[in-house]
Amino acid sequence: MSEQEIEALAFRMQWVGPSYERSEEGMLDLAAHLKWRPAATDEWPRAADGSFQGVAGTASAGGTERLRYAYLGADGIVVPVSQVTGDAMAQAEEFRRVSDIAQDALNPASFFGNYSPSQRAADLPAWGTPYMRWRGQYTTIELRAGKSGPEFVSGYTEIWEDDYQSAMVRKPTGFVGAVAGPDRIQHLNFWTASGWDELLKDMTGFLTGLTAELTAFGMSLSLGLYGRIHSEDGTPDSPMLFDVRCSNRLHIGYVGPDAVDAAALGWSRTDPQALLGGGGLEHFEAPWHFDAGGLGVEKAAEAAGLIVETARAAGVREAGDLMLGKEGEYYPAQSRAKYRGPYTIRYPGLRLRTV
């Protein structure tokens, strides 16, 4: 869709309810709310039993008539925006383009993050599952990365948030950020990993697709991971062990005890000149470095394994003694993301306690 078409669709989605009757009359109502001129009924999407599964209609944008489709999805009304045939970069850039236009047409999104609260799996698309949501009292407009490109969804606010909370209680995954409006989700308590194997698995899932999702949002992350360790005389300490930076590439720095043979574990000496120009890496001071790869092809399992193995070698006795610094949850107004003022972001998928 063109910029003008996306602006119009985003604005009209405010009057599209999450459900319509699965009848010709119901689909005509949906087309009217979208300001579409309905196409002939034989063009409308249908279910296997022949019932209406959506509506097809035409809308004028800049003097051009285009046939568009809206579907009755399992979680609301779904309206595809783009058909992207490219790779993860193309998908992420198109999501960013559409989200920028939508925020111009509406307002800053209320919150954003990973769409699916279920466990991340290897068969997820390389561009991840980013979403933005504009929260209303009764309905919420969502922009999510679909299988073929960005799509708008209208759903019931309370149902979506109840489902999210229930899923997160069962299995915390992904990340969630709050920009404006009620912060119901951000105040959830998430379970941390009970052991090293669980931490390794979930951290791998969290890092998978992260570069594409952050590119889609136009943002970067800088996270400090701390570890509770004990010196030879028994003195406890909690230094920062890892400096995690991610935008269009995933970088991990190790800043822990010198007693650890970092090179043997797989770390390389940091080359400051090689990191110049990398987003967020100008002040990367960790003496040891691991480049975990770029958008869509990050070495998530290798990076997670290196963090876990190094933490244990540094003297972190239990998975619960590796912690996320709270400074990583707060972001100031300076950000590459459009309209992204001060916001908070939480990382349940890391399965780490925040301190």
N, C-alpha and C positions, 0 to 999 in steps of 0.2 A: 504494500500500500504506500501511497505517497504521504508526505507529511500532512497535507490537508485532509486526506482520508483518515489517517490515524487520529488526528486531533478531533475530527467529527465523531469517530467511533468511540474514542475514550469519553468524550463528553456525553454521548447518548447512552453509554453503558450505565450511567447513573440511574436511568429510568427502566432498566431491564431487570426484572425480578429473577430469582433463581429458578423458578418453575413456571411452566405453562401447561395448559391442557394439551394432551397428545391428540389433537384433533385439528381439522382445517381451521376452525375458528381460533383455536389457541395459537396456531402458527401465524395466522394473520395478525393477531395481537402482537406477537413477537416482532414481526416485520414492521408493524406500525411504530413500535417503540424504538426500533433502530432507524426509522425514517427511510426504510427500503421500500421500493415498489416490488411487490411479490411477483416472482416468476411463475410460469405455469406449474401446476402441482406435480407434473411428472418430472420436474427438475428438483423437487424437494428430497432431501435425504430420508430414507426409510429403513426401518428395522427389518430383520429377517422375516417377521410375520406380516410385513406389509404396512405396519402402522407408521405414522409420521415420526421421524427421528430428528427433525429439524425443519428449517425453511431456507429457501433460496430466494434472493431478491437482488435488485439492482439499485445502486446509489450513484448519484452524480457527484463527481469531484473535478473541478476545473473544466467542466464541459464534457468529461469522459464518463460514460456509463460502464460500470463493471458489475459482473455477477459475483455475489458474495454468498457465503453459507454461514448459518448459525446452527449449532447442534444442541440437542438435549443430552448433556453429559451426566455421568453418575454423581457429580458434585456440583452441578449447576449448568447454566447456559454457557456454552463455549463458542467463541467467535475467533477463528484463525485470522491472523494478521498477515503473516508472511510465509512463503514457501522457500526455505533455504536449502540449497543442495550442496553447499560447501562444507568445509571441515569445522572443527571446534572453534577456530578463530572467527570464521564467517558467522557462525551461530551466535557467538558472544557479542560480536560487533553489531549484529542486527538487533539483538535484545537491547543493547545499550542505546541504539538509535531510537527504537520504539519507546523505551522507558523515558528517555529525555523528552520526547514529544508529548508523551502522556502526562508527564509532570508539568509541562507547560500548560496543557489543556485543563488539568485538574488542580493539583497542588502537590507538595512533597508527599511521597508515599508514607503511610503511617509506619510500616515496618517491612522488612525484607529478610531474605535468607534462602535456605534450601527448601524447595517445595515439599519433598516427600519426607514425612516424619518416620517412615519405615527404614529399616536397616539398609545402608548403602551397599550395593552389590557390584560385582565386576561387570555385569551386563548393562549398567547405566550408560547413557550416552557420554561421549568424551567431553561434551560441553556442560555436563552436570545438570542440576535442576534448580536454577535460580528463580526466584519469584519476587515481586513487589506487590504490596497490598495497600489499598486505600480503604480504611476501615470505616464503615458506617454503623449506626446503632443497630440496624436490622440486617442490612446486606453489606457485603464487602466486594469491591472490584479487585480482581487480581490480574496481574500480568505475569504469565509463567512461560518458561521455555518448553514448548511442546516437542513432539517427535520430529516435526518438520519445520518448526520455527515458532516465534512468539505467538501467543494467543491470549485473548482476554477471557476471563471467566467471571460470572456473577454467582455468588453463593451466599448462604445464610451465615452471618457473622458468628452467631452463638454456636451453630453446629460445627463450623470449621474450627473454632477455637477449642471447643470441647474435645473434638477428635484429636486435635494436635496435643492437647494436654494428656489425654489418655495414652496416646502412642508414646509420648515422651516419658511417661511414668514407666511404661513397659521397657522401652529401649531408647535411651537418649541418643540422638544423632544430629549431625549437621551443626549449623549455627543460625542464630536469629538476632536481628538488630532492630532497634526501635528508634524512630525518628520523631514522631509526633503522635498525639492522641493517647488513648488509654493503653496502659502497659501491662495488661493482664498476663501475657505470655512471659514477659521478661522476669516476672517474680516467681516463676516455677522453681522448685528445688529439683536438681537433677542428680541421679545416682552416679557416683564415680566408679571407676573400674575396681574390681575386687582382687585382681591379680595381674601379673605381667603379661600373660597370654591374652587376657581380655583387653588390656590396654593396647597391646600391639595390634590386635585385630581392629579395634575401633579407631585408633589413631590412623591406621592405614585407610580406613573408610573415610575418615574426615578429610584427609589430604587428597584423596582421589577426586579429580575434577575441580579442585579448589582454584587453580589458576584461571580456568575458564569462567568460573562463577564470579570471581573478583573482577575480571576483565569486563564481564557483562554489567557489573555495577559501577565500573569506573573507579574502583577503590583499591587500596592495598591494606595489608595487615602487618603489624609488628608485634610479636608476642614474646615475652620473656618467660621461660620455664625454669623454675627454681627446684632445688632438691634438698631435702633434709639429710645431711650426712654427719658422721661423727669422726673426729680426728683420732689419731692413735692414743691420745691421752683421755679420750672419751668426751671431749668438748663438742657439743652439738653446734651446727651451723646450717644456714639455709642460703647458700649463694645461688646466683643465677648461673645455670649451667648451659642453657641453650637460648640462642637468639634466632627466632623464627621470623623470616620476612617473606611475604608472598604478594606478588601483583601478577604480572604476566610470566614470572618465573618463581620457583620455590627455592629459597636459600635457607640453609640451616647453619648457624654458627655455634661452635663449642667454646665456652669460656671457663671451663671447670678446672679442677686440680691438675697440676703439672704431673702428678704421679701417674696419671692415666697415659698409656701409650696410644695417643690419639691416631697417629699414623697407622699403627697396626690394626686399629679398628675400622679404618676406612676414611679418615679425615685427611684433608689437604691443607697445607699452610695457606692462609688467606693472602691473596695478592690484591692489595688495595687498588692498584692501577686497573686491574681486570674488572673490578666492580664499579668503576666510575661510570656514571650515566645510567646505572640501573636504578629504577624507581625505589626510593626508600633505602638505598644502600650507601649513600654518601657518607654516613656516619657508622658504617658497619665495622666495629672494632674487635670482633671476635678473632682470636689468633688462628683458630681452626675453622674450616669452611667445608660445606658439602653443597654442591650445586645439584638440586634434585630435578632439574629439567623445566621445560617450558610448557606453554598452554596445551592442554590435552594429552601430553605425553610425560607428565611428571612421574618421577620414580617414587611413588607414594609408599609402597611397601618397603623399599630400601631405606628411605628417609626415616620412617617409623621404626624400623629395626635398628637403625644406627642410634637413634635417640634412646631407645630402651636399653640396648646393649651398653652404651656409653654411660647412661645413668647408673646402671648396676656396677659398672667398673669403677665409677667415681665414688661409690659407697652408699648409694641410695638403696636402702634395704628392702623397701616394699613399694608397690606401685602407688599406694596412697601417699608416699613421701615425695612424689614428683608433682609439682604444683604449678598452676598458672598464675602469673602476677596480675593483680587486679588492674594495673595500669593499662593492660591490653584490652580492657572492656570499654574504655572511654576514648572518644575521638572528638577533637575540636572542630571548629567550623572550617578550617583549612582542609579541603579534600578535593580530589579530582572529580568526585561524583556530583552530578548536577543537583543543585538545591540541597546538598547534604550538609546541614548545619550540625551542631553538636548532637551526638547520638551515642547510644550504648549498644554493645553487641556482646552476646554470650555464646559460648562454644560447648554445648552439651556433648557434641560428638567427639571432643577430645578426651572425655571421661576423666578430666583432672579437676581436683578441688581448686578453687580460686582463693588466693590469699592476698 
